[in-house]
Amino acid sequence: MKLLPLALLLTGCANSEVFHGDLAFTQEERAAIETGATVASECWGEPRIEIVWDGQINGEGNRIVKAVPTIPFANGQYWNYKHRDIIWIHPRLFISGVYMVFAHEVGHYYGHGHHAGPGFLGDRDMYECSAEDRALYNQGQ
Ligand SMILES: [Zn+2]
């Protein structure tokens, strides 16, 4: 009976993916994004994404870009396009915003939607993983 969770865990680890990072991000912004990746992974119990800061954001593969999202007025955006995962971070965010928005978008990458409470995917107090965020994981959404 204990083999099933282990099998799921191993499957999850195998899905850890690499994202190419935009060199337009400052060192401070990259650190905020790396922290956001770690915290989002811990929040939702998913494999932490790997980020390679090589600026390869125009070819194949997943990417994190410092650019204005295509959705009007959005601070960030997640989009899966032709099996590529793309996360936009608006260029005019403060460091705390880069961290918060990145964790939010990684939540979408993990397959979660928004909720009305506090937390990364909530409508308010979006700077930390909340019970409401964790409930998304528990519900398997
Ligand atoms: Zn969102």
Boltz pocket constraint, residues with backbone or C-beta under 6 A from the ligand:
constraints:
  - pocket:
      binder: B
      contacts: [[A, 104], [A, 108], [A, 114]]
      max_distance: 6.0
